[in-house]
Amino acid sequence: MKQIKHKFRVIKRKKHDIAIAKYTKIIEENPQDYQAYKERGNAYYRKKLYHLAIADYTKAIEIKPDYFLAYNNRGIVYSVLGLYELAIADYNKAIELKPNNGMPYNNRGFTYLLMGKIEEAERDLKKSIELNPNNIYALNSMAELYAAKGMPEEACKWLRKAIQKGYNNWNYLKTSKTYDSIRNHPCFQEILRRNF
């Protein structure tokens, strides 16, 4: 099993390296291709080269100041780095540009959750689900919100909804600190047992 996981990581890494090379070539041929900067930023993000991802998203925004996805994705990187205020500012801009897209509401809501701003998190997560009821990430974020509120049964209810819609990041569920408060609760343990 360990050998297979290692092979998979190598394949993923090569895939990201190929994407970086591909988009670098596109950028060399057309330095104003804002989408290529965003895509290369995504590959850098997946390789955890966060400073390079931020640089590429920023360049995409310089070229196209109303590029909603670049703001959203840069916000994700800022949030991962714990730069929550910068993340919130980027999500605010993404929401301003595309107010009917649930993705930045979910991301901002999750960032608020990490900041301990439960009311703001709940408001944004509900808005995200209102805009896209099938967003598995927003459904999972709602489960994390209820875990933070100390409501394990409600958290499990939302997590089951996410799984029914296709959420399957079991490693995240096993390791994320956002689930620590309900990790030993029977309903959470049952969800993990059923899906392994």
PEUR-V444543 format. One record per backbone hydrogen bond with DSSP energy under -0.5 kcal/mol. CO is the residue of the C=O (numbers start at 1). NH is the residue of the N-H. E is the energy in kcal/mol with one decimal. If there is no record, write none. Layout:
# PEUR-V444543
co: {CO:CO}
nh: {NH:NH}
e: {E:E}
This chain:
# PEUR-V444543
co: {1:2:3:4:5:6:7:8:9:10:11:12:13:14:15:16:17:18:19:20:21:22:23:24:25:26:30:32:33:34:35:36:37:38:39:40:41:42:43:44:45:48:49:49:50:51:52:53:54:55:56:57:58:59:60:64:66:67:67:68:69:70:71:72:73:74:75:76:77:78:79:82:83:84:85:86:87:88:89:90:91:92:93:94:98:100:101:102:103:104:105:106:107:108:109:110:111:112:112:113:116:117:118:119:120:121:122:123:124:125:126:127:128:132:134:135:136:137:138:139:140:141:142:143:144:145:146:147:151:152:153:154:155:156:157:158:159:160:161:162:163:168:169:170:171:172:176:177:179:179:180:182:185:186:187:188:189:190:191:193}
nh: {5:6:7:8:9:10:11:12:13:14:15:16:17:18:19:20:21:22:23:24:25:26:27:28:29:30:33:34:37:38:39:40:41:42:43:44:45:46:47:49:48:50:52:53:54:55:56:57:58:59:60:61:62:63:64:67:68:70:71:72:73:74:75:76:77:78:79:80:81:83:82:84:87:88:89:90:91:92:93:94:95:96:97:98:101:102:105:106:107:108:109:110:111:112:113:114:115:116:117:116:118:121:122:123:124:125:126:127:128:129:130:131:132:135:136:139:140:141:142:143:144:145:146:147:148:149:151:150:155:156:157:158:159:160:161:162:163:164:165:167:166:170:173:174:175:176:179:180:182:183:183:185:189:190:191:192:193:194:195:196}
e: {-2.3:-2.5:-2.4:-2.5:-2.4:-2.2:-2.6:-2.8:-2.6:-2.6:-2.5:-2.3:-2.4:-2.7:-2.2:-2.6:-2.4:-2.7:-2.8:-2.2:-2.0:-1.9:-2.4:-2.4:-1.9:-2.3:-2.1:-1.6:-1.5:-2.0:-2.7:-2.6:-2.5:-2.1:-1.9:-2.6:-2.6:-2.3:-1.4:-3.0:-1.8:-1.1:-0.5:-2.0:-2.7:-1.9:-2.2:-2.6:-2.6:-2.1:-2.4:-2.1:-2.3:-2.2:-2.6:-1.9:-1.4:-0.6:-1.5:-2.4:-3.0:-2.3:-2.3:-1.6:-1.8:-2.6:-2.5:-2.4:-2.0:-2.9:-1.5:-1.4:-2.1:-3.0:-2.1:-2.0:-2.6:-2.7:-1.9:-2.5:-2.7:-2.4:-2.2:-2.3:-1.8:-0.5:-0.5:-2.3:-2.5:-2.7:-2.7:-2.7:-2.0:-2.7:-2.2:-2.2:-1.7:-0.5:-2.7:-1.3:-1.3:-2.3:-2.8:-2.3:-2.2:-2.7:-2.4:-1.9:-2.6:-2.3:-2.3:-2.3:-2.1:-1.9:-1.0:-2.2:-2.0:-2.6:-2.3:-1.7:-2.3:-2.3:-2.2:-1.9:-2.3:-1.6:-2.9:-1.4:-2.5:-2.7:-2.0:-2.0:-2.4:-2.7:-1.7:-2.2:-2.5:-2.7:-1.7:-2.9:-1.1:-1.9:-1.9:-2.3:-1.6:-3.1:-1.5:-1.6:-1.4:-0.9:-0.6:-1.9:-2.4:-2.5:-1.9:-2.2:-2.6:-2.6:-1.2:-1.1}
